[in-house]
Amino acid sequence: MNREKLTYALLPLVNCGTGPEPCKLSEFLTLLTRIFDYLIVLVVSLAILGIGIGGAYMIIGGASEGQRTEGKSIMFASIWGLVIAVAAWVIVNTILVNLGAGGFTNPLK
């Protein structure tokens, strides 16, 4: 197992607020960045699952036009959901980086 990915999964959302010093705006921006990083990993996983299920519907329902149509619609919805989520992630991370958020990483690596 890749140790870096395991460590990424175990990172706390914020590293502040545990001592006498309160959280600052930079920690809030880091929190937003990490939340969107976790969400994009979840969305990619669900999109892959949806594409697989849609493909299975298309393969299994070879003679049934209804199942093939259902499989196509599942795959189409999964791909569009992935495109929308990645576009939202790019927009939000661009805004956060321009506001000064640190720790920008690509969660898909």
N, CA, C and O atoms as CSV, one atom per row, in Angstrom:
chain,resi,resn,atom,element,x,y,z
A,1,MET,N,N,0.844,-1.181,0.000
A,1,MET,CA,C,0.000,0.000,0.000
A,1,MET,C,C,0.881,1.233,0.000
A,1,MET,O,O,1.927,1.264,0.648
A,2,ASN,N,N,0.458,2.226,-0.717
A,2,ASN,CA,C,1.207,3.474,-0.820
A,2,ASN,C,C,1.070,4.255,0.482
A,2,ASN,O,O,-0.033,4.653,0.858
A,3,ARG,N,N,2.181,4.473,1.164
A,3,ARG,CA,C,2.174,5.116,2.474
A,3,ARG,C,C,1.707,6.571,2.390
A,3,ARG,O,O,1.068,7.075,3.314
A,4,GLU,N,N,2.025,7.241,1.288
A,4,GLU,CA,C,1.639,8.646,1.139
A,4,GLU,C,C,0.115,8.789,1.047
A,4,GLU,O,O,-0.452,9.706,1.641
A,5,LYS,N,N,-0.547,7.899,0.316
A,5,LYS,CA,C,-2.002,7.973,0.205
A,5,LYS,C,C,-2.662,7.626,1.535
A,5,LYS,O,O,-3.688,8.211,1.881
A,6,LEU,N,N,-2.093,6.687,2.284
A,6,LEU,CA,C,-2.647,6.347,3.590
A,6,LEU,C,C,-2.506,7.530,4.531
A,6,LEU,O,O,-3.425,7.818,5.298
A,7,THR,N,N,-1.393,8.211,4.489
A,7,THR,CA,C,-1.203,9.376,5.336
A,7,THR,C,C,-2.165,10.482,4.945
A,7,THR,O,O,-2.684,11.192,5.807
A,8,TYR,N,N,-2.407,10.632,3.650
A,8,TYR,CA,C,-3.342,11.650,3.176
A,8,TYR,C,C,-4.734,11.384,3.730
A,8,TYR,O,O,-5.454,12.318,4.081
A,9,ALA,N,N,-5.116,10.108,3.812
A,9,ALA,CA,C,-6.443,9.767,4.309
A,9,ALA,C,C,-6.564,10.012,5.808
A,9,ALA,O,O,-7.668,10.210,6.314
A,10,LEU,N,N,-5.450,10.002,6.518
A,10,LEU,CA,C,-5.494,10.169,7.966
A,10,LEU,C,C,-5.245,11.604,8.427
A,10,LEU,O,O,-5.233,11.869,9.629
A,11,LEU,N,N,-5.047,12.531,7.492
A,11,LEU,CA,C,-4.805,13.916,7.876
A,11,LEU,C,C,-6.024,14.519,8.553
A,11,LEU,O,O,-7.151,14.283,8.116
A,12,PRO,N,N,-5.820,15.288,9.606
A,12,PRO,CA,C,-6.967,15.991,10.192
A,12,PRO,C,C,-7.384,17.126,9.263
A,12,PRO,O,O,-6.587,17.612,8.460
A,13,LEU,N,N,-8.629,17.537,9.383
A,13,LEU,CA,C,-9.100,18.618,8.517
A,13,LEU,C,C,-8.439,19.936,8.871
A,13,LEU,O,O,-8.103,20.715,7.979
A,14,VAL,N,N,-8.248,20.199,10.146
A,14,VAL,CA,C,-7.538,21.413,10.571
A,14,VAL,C,C,-6.530,21.051,11.649
A,14,VAL,O,O,-6.734,20.106,12.412
A,15,ASN,N,N,-5.444,21.807,11.708
A,15,ASN,CA,C,-4.395,21.563,12.694
A,15,ASN,C,C,-4.354,22.652,13.749
A,15,ASN,O,O,-3.327,22.832,14.404
A,16,CYS,N,N,-5.437,23.376,13.929
A,16,CYS,CA,C,-5.419,24.478,14.874
A,16,CYS,C,C,-6.576,24.331,15.857
A,16,CYS,O,O,-7.405,23.429,15.736
A,17,GLY,N,N,-6.611,25.225,16.821
A,17,GLY,CA,C,-7.706,25.233,17.777
A,17,GLY,C,C,-7.548,24.269,18.931
A,17,GLY,O,O,-8.415,24.221,19.803
A,18,THR,N,N,-6.472,23.496,18.969
A,18,THR,CA,C,-6.295,22.543,20.055
A,18,THR,C,C,-5.594,23.178,21.256
A,18,THR,O,O,-5.707,22.687,22.379
A,19,GLY,N,N,-4.879,24.260,21.015
A,19,GLY,CA,C,-4.171,24.945,22.096
A,19,GLY,C,C,-4.838,26.268,22.416
A,19,GLY,O,O,-6.000,26.487,22.071
A,20,PRO,N,N,-4.107,27.143,23.070
A,20,PRO,CA,C,-4.686,28.438,23.431
A,20,PRO,C,C,-4.833,29.381,22.241
A,20,PRO,O,O,-5.557,30.373,22.325
A,21,GLU,N,N,-4.150,29.083,21.130
A,21,GLU,CA,C,-4.207,29.955,19.960
A,21,GLU,C,C,-5.399,29.578,19.077
A,21,GLU,O,O,-5.529,28.414,18.697
A,22,PRO,N,N,-6.274,30.535,18.741
A,22,PRO,CA,C,-7.433,30.212,17.909
A,22,PRO,C,C,-7.052,30.038,16.437
A,22,PRO,O,O,-5.949,30.394,16.019
A,23,CYS,N,N,-7.962,29.499,15.683
A,23,CYS,CA,C,-7.744,29.331,14.246
A,23,CYS,C,C,-7.786,30.681,13.545
A,23,CYS,O,O,-8.471,31.607,13.980
A,24,LYS,N,N,-7.041,30.771,12.454
A,24,LYS,CA,C,-6.988,31.995,11.662
A,24,LYS,C,C,-7.622,31.748,10.301
A,24,LYS,O,O,-8.072,30.640,10.008
A,25,LEU,N,N,-7.653,32.783,9.475
A,25,LEU,CA,C,-8.246,32.667,8.151
A,25,LEU,C,C,-7.482,31.666,7.288
A,25,LEU,O,O,-8.099,30.956,6.494
A,26,SER,N,N,-6.179,31.591,7.419
A,26,SER,CA,C,-5.402,30.653,6.602
A,26,SER,C,C,-5.771,29.198,6.920
A,26,SER,O,O,-5.798,28.355,6.023
A,27,GLU,N,N,-6.056,28.907,8.194
A,27,GLU,CA,C,-6.480,27.548,8.546
A,27,GLU,C,C,-7.878,27.249,7.999
A,27,GLU,O,O,-8.176,26.115,7.626
A,28,PHE,N,N,-8.733,28.277,7.956
A,28,PHE,CA,C,-10.065,28.097,7.382
A,28,PHE,C,C,-9.964,27.786,5.889
A,28,PHE,O,O,-10.682,26.925,5.381
A,29,LEU,N,N,-9.076,28.485,5.193
A,29,LEU,CA,C,-8.882,28.214,3.772
A,29,LEU,C,C,-8.287,26.827,3.553
A,29,LEU,O,O,-8.629,26.146,2.587
A,30,THR,N,N,-7.396,26.411,4.452
A,30,THR,CA,C,-6.849,25.053,4.382
A,30,THR,C,C,-7.951,24.027,4.608
A,30,THR,O,O,-7.977,22.985,3.952
A,31,LEU,N,N,-8.858,24.315,5.531
A,31,LEU,CA,C,-10.002,23.433,5.776
A,31,LEU,C,C,-10.845,23.282,4.520
A,31,LEU,O,O,-11.215,22.167,4.154
A,32,LEU,N,N,-11.153,24.390,3.856
A,32,LEU,CA,C,-11.947,24.321,2.632
A,32,LEU,C,C,-11.231,23.526,1.545
A,32,LEU,O,O,-11.855,22.743,0.830
A,33,THR,N,N,-9.928,23.728,1.422
A,33,THR,CA,C,-9.157,22.992,0.427
A,33,THR,C,C,-9.191,21.498,0.703
A,33,THR,O,O,-9.385,20.703,-0.216
A,34,ARG,N,N,-9.006,21.111,1.953
A,34,ARG,CA,C,-9.007,19.678,2.290
A,34,ARG,C,C,-10.386,19.060,2.101
A,34,ARG,O,O,-10.488,17.917,1.657
A,35,ILE,N,N,-11.444,19.789,2.429
A,35,ILE,CA,C,-12.794,19.259,2.225
A,35,ILE,C,C,-13.036,19.002,0.743
A,35,ILE,O,O,-13.552,17.947,0.373
A,36,PHE,N,N,-12.669,19.954,-0.104
A,36,PHE,CA,C,-12.861,19.756,-1.537
A,36,PHE,C,C,-11.955,18.656,-2.080
A,36,PHE,O,O,-12.343,17.959,-3.017
A,37,ASP,N,N,-10.767,18.483,-1.521
A,37,ASP,CA,C,-9.900,17.378,-1.934
A,37,ASP,C,C,-10.536,16.031,-1.601
A,37,ASP,O,O,-10.522,15.116,-2.425
A,38,TYR,N,N,-11.097,15.905,-0.392
A,38,TYR,CA,C,-11.765,14.663,-0.007
A,38,TYR,C,C,-12.985,14.414,-0.880
A,38,TYR,O,O,-13.233,13.281,-1.292
A,39,LEU,N,N,-13.745,15.458,-1.163
A,39,LEU,CA,C,-14.950,15.290,-1.972
A,39,LEU,C,C,-14.630,14.882,-3.407
A,39,LEU,O,O,-15.362,14.087,-3.997
A,40,ILE,N,N,-13.563,15.405,-3.968
A,40,ILE,CA,C,-13.233,15.030,-5.351
A,40,ILE,C,C,-12.800,13.569,-5.419
A,40,ILE,O,O,-13.098,12.889,-6.401
A,41,VAL,N,N,-12.108,13.074,-4.405
A,41,VAL,CA,C,-11.740,11.655,-4.370
A,41,VAL,C,C,-13.000,10.799,-4.279
A,41,VAL,O,O,-13.097,9.765,-4.939
A,42,LEU,N,N,-13.960,11.223,-3.468
A,42,LEU,CA,C,-15.218,10.491,-3.331
A,42,LEU,C,C,-16.003,10.511,-4.646
A,42,LEU,O,O,-16.543,9.483,-5.054
A,43,VAL,N,N,-16.072,11.651,-5.305
A,43,VAL,CA,C,-16.828,11.767,-6.548
A,43,VAL,C,C,-16.202,10.920,-7.655
A,43,VAL,O,O,-16.918,10.267,-8.414
A,44,VAL,N,N,-14.885,10.925,-7.750
A,44,VAL,CA,C,-14.221,10.104,-8.774
A,44,VAL,C,C,-14.502,8.621,-8.522
A,44,VAL,O,O,-14.752,7.867,-9.463
A,45,SER,N,N,-14.461,8.207,-7.265
A,45,SER,CA,C,-14.746,6.805,-6.942
A,45,SER,C,C,-16.179,6.434,-7.312
A,45,SER,O,O,-16.421,5.370,-7.882
A,46,LEU,N,N,-17.121,7.307,-6.989
A,46,LEU,CA,C,-18.519,7.026,-7.323
A,46,LEU,C,C,-18.759,7.057,-8.831
A,46,LEU,O,O,-19.576,6.289,-9.341
A,47,ALA,N,N,-18.066,7.923,-9.542
A,47,ALA,CA,C,-18.211,7.973,-10.998
A,47,ALA,C,C,-17.691,6.689,-11.637
A,47,ALA,O,O,-18.311,6.159,-12.559
A,48,ILE,N,N,-16.568,6.192,-11.158
A,48,ILE,CA,C,-16.034,4.934,-11.680
A,48,ILE,C,C,-17.004,3.798,-11.408
A,48,ILE,O,O,-17.222,2.942,-12.266
A,49,LEU,N,N,-17.585,3.786,-10.216
A,49,LEU,CA,C,-18.580,2.767,-9.875
A,49,LEU,C,C,-19.799,2.884,-10.793
A,49,LEU,O,O,-20.301,1.871,-11.281
A,50,GLY,N,N,-20.278,4.103,-11.030
A,50,GLY,CA,C,-21.433,4.297,-11.901
A,50,GLY,C,C,-21.155,3.880,-13.330
A,50,GLY,O,O,-22.015,3.283,-13.979
A,51,ILE,N,N,-19.967,4.183,-13.832
A,51,ILE,CA,C,-19.609,3.774,-15.191
A,51,ILE,C,C,-19.544,2.250,-15.280
A,51,ILE,O,O,-19.973,1.664,-16.274
A,52,GLY,N,N,-19.015,1.618,-14.252
A,52,GLY,CA,C,-18.961,0.149,-14.235
A,52,GLY,C,C,-20.338,-0.475,-14.192
A,52,GLY,O,O,-20.595,-1.460,-14.885
A,53,ILE,N,N,-21.228,0.084,-13.388
A,53,ILE,CA,C,-22.590,-0.444,-13.303
A,53,ILE,C,C,-23.321,-0.232,-14.627
A,53,ILE,O,O,-24.030,-1.121,-15.101
A,54,GLY,N,N,-23.145,0.948,-15.220
A,54,GLY,CA,C,-23.766,1.198,-16.523
A,54,GLY,C,C,-23.254,0.244,-17.584
A,54,GLY,O,O,-24.027,-0.249,-18.405
A,55,GLY,N,N,-21.945,-0.021,-17.571
A,55,GLY,CA,C,-21.378,-0.982,-18.521
A,55,GLY,C,C,-21.905,-2.382,-18.304
A,55,GLY,O,O,-22.151,-3.116,-19.262
A,56,ALA,N,N,-22.081,-2.761,-17.034
A,56,ALA,CA,C,-22.634,-4.088,-16.734
A,56,ALA,C,C,-24.068,-4.193,-17.234
A,56,ALA,O,O,-24.458,-5.230,-17.770
A,57,TYR,N,N,-24.853,-3.143,-17.068
A,57,TYR,CA,C,-26.218,-3.148,-17.587
A,57,TYR,C,C,-26.213,-3.328,-19.101
A,57,TYR,O,O,-27.038,-4.059,-19.649
A,58,MET,N,N,-25.278,-2.656,-19.775
A,58,MET,CA,C,-25.233,-2.749,-21.235
A,58,MET,C,C,-24.784,-4.136,-21.697
A,58,MET,O,O,-25.269,-4.640,-22.710
A,59,ILE,N,N,-23.868,-4.749,-20.964
A,59,ILE,CA,C,-23.378,-6.080,-21.349
A,59,ILE,C,C,-24.419,-7.153,-21.044
A,59,ILE,O,O,-24.695,-8.019,-21.874
A,60,ILE,N,N,-24.992,-7.085,-19.838
A,60,ILE,CA,C,-25.956,-8.114,-19.426
A,60,ILE,C,C,-27.249,-8.007,-20.229
A,60,ILE,O,O,-27.840,-9.022,-20.595
A,61,GLY,N,N,-27.682,-6.794,-20.499
A,61,GLY,CA,C,-28.923,-6.612,-21.240
A,61,GLY,C,C,-28.696,-6.527,-22.726
A,61,GLY,O,O,-29.245,-5.645,-23.385
A,62,GLY,N,N,-27.898,-7.424,-23.271
A,62,GLY,CA,C,-27.574,-7.387,-24.695
A,62,GLY,C,C,-28.793,-7.506,-25.585
A,62,GLY,O,O,-28.859,-6.850,-26.625
A,63,ALA,N,N,-29.762,-8.328,-25.202
A,63,ALA,CA,C,-30.947,-8.522,-26.030
A,63,ALA,C,C,-32.072,-7.571,-25.638
A,63,ALA,O,O,-32.989,-7.330,-26.422
A,64,SER,N,N,-32.000,-7.035,-24.433
A,64,SER,CA,C,-33.063,-6.156,-23.941
A,64,SER,C,C,-32.704,-4.695,-24.221
A,64,SER,O,O,-31.721,-4.170,-23.698
A,65,GLU,N,N,-33.502,-4.068,-25.035
A,65,GLU,CA,C,-33.255,-2.671,-25.378
A,65,GLU,C,C,-33.417,-1.766,-24.153
A,65,GLU,O,O,-32.722,-0.756,-24.034
A,66,GLY,N,N,-34.316,-2.117,-23.258
A,66,GLY,CA,C,-34.553,-1.310,-22.054
A,66,GLY,C,C,-33.338,-1.267,-21.143
A,66,GLY,O,O,-32.996,-0.211,-20.612
A,67,GLN,N,N,-32.680,-2.413,-20.956
A,67,GLN,CA,C,-31.501,-2.448,-20.095
A,67,GLN,C,C,-30.313,-1.736,-20.733
A,67,GLN,O,O,-29.528,-1.090,-20.039
A,68,ARG,N,N,-30.180,-1.852,-22.046
A,68,ARG,CA,C,-29.108,-1.117,-22.719
A,68,ARG,C,C,-29.315,0.381,-22.599
A,68,ARG,O,O,-28.362,1.127,-22.376
A,69,THR,N,N,-30.555,0.822,-22.747
A,69,THR,CA,C,-30.867,2.242,-22.597
A,69,THR,C,C,-30.610,2.700,-21.169
A,69,THR,O,O,-30.078,3.787,-20.945
A,70,GLU,N,N,-30.987,1.872,-20.211
A,70,GLU,CA,C,-30.735,2.195,-18.795
A,70,GLU,C,C,-29.235,2.277,-18.519
A,70,GLU,O,O,-28.789,3.178,-17.809
A,71,GLY,N,N,-28.458,1.354,-19.065
A,71,GLY,CA,C,-27.002,1.373,-18.902
A,71,GLY,C,C,-26.379,2.621,-19.503
A,71,GLY,O,O,-25.483,3.221,-18.910
A,72,LYS,N,N,-26.854,3.016,-20.686
A,72,LYS,CA,C,-26.346,4.241,-21.312
A,72,LYS,C,C,-26.663,5.466,-20.473
A,72,LYS,O,O,-25.824,6.355,-20.321
A,73,SER,N,N,-27.873,5.517,-19.926
A,73,SER,CA,C,-28.236,6.690,-19.120
A,73,SER,C,C,-27.435,6.736,-17.820
A,73,SER,O,O,-27.084,7.821,-17.355
A,74,ILE,N,N,-27.142,5.580,-17.227
A,74,ILE,CA,C,-26.318,5.542,-16.012
A,74,ILE,C,C,-24.903,6.022,-16.324
A,74,ILE,O,O,-24.333,6.813,-15.572
A,75,MET,N,N,-24.342,5.547,-17.421
A,75,MET,CA,C,-22.991,5.975,-17.793
A,75,MET,C,C,-22.951,7.463,-18.134
A,75,MET,O,O,-22.017,8.165,-17.745
A,76,PHE,N,N,-23.952,7.942,-18.853
A,76,PHE,CA,C,-24.013,9.353,-19.219
A,76,PHE,C,C,-24.108,10.232,-17.972
A,76,PHE,O,O,-23.422,11.249,-17.870
A,77,ALA,N,N,-24.961,9.836,-17.025
A,77,ALA,CA,C,-25.114,10.614,-15.788
A,77,ALA,C,C,-23.831,10.590,-14.962
A,77,ALA,O,O,-23.465,11.600,-14.362
A,78,SER,N,N,-23.149,9.452,-14.926
A,78,SER,CA,C,-21.898,9.353,-14.161
A,78,SER,C,C,-20.811,10.235,-14.770
A,78,SER,O,O,-20.081,10.914,-14.047
A,79,ILE,N,N,-20.705,10.225,-16.079
A,79,ILE,CA,C,-19.678,11.039,-16.731
A,79,ILE,C,C,-19.978,12.524,-16.557
A,79,ILE,O,O,-19.069,13.305,-16.274
A,80,TRP,N,N,-21.242,12.928,-16.721
A,80,TRP,CA,C,-21.591,14.339,-16.526
A,80,TRP,C,C,-21.384,14.775,-15.088
A,80,TRP,O,O,-20.926,15.889,-14.837
A,81,GLY,N,N,-21.717,13.908,-14.141
A,81,GLY,CA,C,-21.471,14.232,-12.737
A,81,GLY,C,C,-19.993,14.425,-12.453
A,81,GLY,O,O,-19.611,15.320,-11.698
A,82,LEU,N,N,-19.166,13.589,-13.055
A,82,LEU,CA,C,-17.722,13.719,-12.893
A,82,LEU,C,C,-17.217,15.016,-13.507
A,82,LEU,O,O,-16.395,15.704,-12.902
A,83,VAL,N,N,-17.696,15.359,-14.695
A,83,VAL,CA,C,-17.272,16.607,-15.352
A,83,VAL,C,C,-17.681,17.818,-14.509
A,83,VAL,O,O,-16.886,18.740,-14.328
A,84,ILE,N,N,-18.892,17.821,-14.002
A,84,ILE,CA,C,-19.369,18.945,-13.185
A,84,ILE,C,C,-18.560,19.054,-11.893
A,84,ILE,O,O,-18.189,20.153,-11.483
A,85,ALA,N,N,-18.286,17.910,-11.249
A,85,ALA,CA,C,-17.538,17.936,-9.984
A,85,ALA,C,C,-16.102,18.409,-10.196
A,85,ALA,O,O,-15.586,19.187,-9.394
A,86,VAL,N,N,-15.457,17.954,-11.256
A,86,VAL,CA,C,-14.075,18.378,-11.516
A,86,VAL,C,C,-14.033,19.862,-11.867
A,86,VAL,O,O,-13.125,20.573,-11.437
A,87,ALA,N,N,-15.007,20.338,-12.646
A,87,ALA,CA,C,-15.061,21.766,-12.971
A,87,ALA,C,C,-15.266,22.605,-11.712
A,87,ALA,O,O,-14.634,23.649,-11.549
A,88,ALA,N,N,-16.141,22.151,-10.830
A,88,ALA,CA,C,-16.361,22.875,-9.566
A,88,ALA,C,C,-15.098,22.876,-8.715
A,88,ALA,O,O,-14.770,23.879,-8.083
A,89,TRP,N,N,-14.391,21.751,-8.701
A,89,TRP,CA,C,-13.160,21.657,-7.919
A,89,TRP,C,C,-12.102,22.618,-8.453
A,89,TRP,O,O,-11.408,23.280,-7.681
A,90,VAL,N,N,-11.984,22.689,-9.784
A,90,VAL,CA,C,-11.009,23.604,-10.382
A,90,VAL,C,C,-11.360,25.051,-10.047
A,90,VAL,O,O,-10.478,25.836,-9.701
A,91,ILE,N,N,-12.628,25.406,-10.145
A,91,ILE,CA,C,-13.051,26.779,-9.852
A,91,ILE,C,C,-12.797,27.123,-8.392
A,91,ILE,O,O,-12.234,28.176,-8.095
A,92,VAL,N,N,-13.205,26.250,-7.476
A,92,VAL,CA,C,-13.040,26.529,-6.043
A,92,VAL,C,C,-11.568,26.596,-5.665
A,92,VAL,O,O,-11.169,27.481,-4.907
A,93,ASN,N,N,-10.752,25.677,-6.179
A,93,ASN,CA,C,-9.332,25.711,-5.837
A,93,ASN,C,C,-8.630,26.921,-6.441
A,93,ASN,O,O,-7.696,27.454,-5.842
A,94,THR,N,N,-9.063,27.358,-7.610
A,94,THR,CA,C,-8.498,28.576,-8.187
A,94,THR,C,C,-8.807,29.778,-7.297
A,94,THR,O,O,-7.938,30.613,-7.048
A,95,ILE,N,N,-10.029,29.858,-6.829
A,95,ILE,CA,C,-10.419,30.955,-5.935
A,95,ILE,C,C,-9.638,30.877,-4.628
A,95,ILE,O,O,-9.132,31.889,-4.144
A,96,LEU,N,N,-9.538,29.671,-4.053
A,96,LEU,CA,C,-8.829,29.529,-2.777
A,96,LEU,C,C,-7.348,29.867,-2.907
A,96,LEU,O,O,-6.781,30.503,-2.019
A,97,VAL,N,N,-6.724,29.455,-3.990
A,97,VAL,CA,C,-5.305,29.763,-4.179
A,97,VAL,C,C,-5.119,31.270,-4.338
A,97,VAL,O,O,-4.164,31.835,-3.805
A,98,ASN,N,N,-6.016,31.919,-5.062
A,98,ASN,CA,C,-5.909,33.370,-5.224
A,98,ASN,C,C,-6.193,34.122,-3.923
A,98,ASN,O,O,-5.742,35.255,-3.759
A,99,LEU,N,N,-6.935,33.507,-2.996
A,99,LEU,CA,C,-7.156,34.113,-1.687
A,99,LEU,C,C,-6.004,33.855,-0.733
A,99,LEU,O,O,-5.937,34.461,0.337
A,100,GLY,N,N,-5.100,32.967,-1.106
A,100,GLY,CA,C,-3.922,32.722,-0.282
A,100,GLY,C,C,-3.924,31.420,0.473
A,100,GLY,O,O,-3.150,31.254,1.415
A,101,ALA,N,N,-4.781,30.481,0.082
A,101,ALA,CA,C,-4.812,29.182,0.770
A,101,ALA,C,C,-3.546,28.409,0.437
A,101,ALA,O,O,-3.111,28.382,-0.714
A,102,GLY,N,N,-2.963,27.790,1.435
A,102,GLY,CA,C,-1.768,27.002,1.232
A,102,GLY,C,C,-2.119,25.534,1.165
A,102,GLY,O,O,-3.249,25.136,1.447
A,103,GLY,N,N,-1.159,24.749,0.794
A,103,GLY,CA,C,-1.338,23.305,0.799
A,103,GLY,C,C,-2.146,22.773,-0.364
A,103,GLY,O,O,-2.779,21.724,-0.240
A,104,PHE,N,N,-2.145,23.472,-1.503
A,104,PHE,CA,C,-2.862,22.999,-2.671
A,104,PHE,C,C,-2.175,21.771,-3.215
A,104,PHE,O,O,-0.994,21.808,-3.557
A,105,THR,N,N,-2.910,20.688,-3.295
A,105,THR,CA,C,-2.370,19.439,-3.847
A,105,THR,C,C,-3.386,18.860,-4.819
A,105,THR,O,O,-4.567,19.203,-4.777
A,106,ASN,N,N,-2.927,18.000,-5.671
A,106,ASN,CA,C,-3.820,17.301,-6.590
A,106,ASN,C,C,-4.171,15.963,-5.960
A,106,ASN,O,O,-3.310,15.088,-5.871
A,107,PRO,N,N,-5.412,15.776,-5.519
A,107,PRO,CA,C,-5.774,14.521,-4.839
A,107,PRO,C,C,-5.851,13.334,-5.767
A,107,PRO,O,O,-5.967,12.204,-5.294
A,108,LEU,N,N,-5.790,13.542,-7.073
A,108,LEU,CA,C,-5.900,12.450,-8.021
A,108,LEU,C,C,-4.556,11.819,-8.349
A,108,LEU,O,O,-4.508,10.859,-9.118
A,109,LYS,N,N,-3.462,12.327,-7.789
A,109,LYS,CA,C,-2.136,11.748,-8.047
A,109,LYS,C,C,-1.971,10.471,-7.286
A,109,LYS,O,O,-0.922,9.833,-7.371
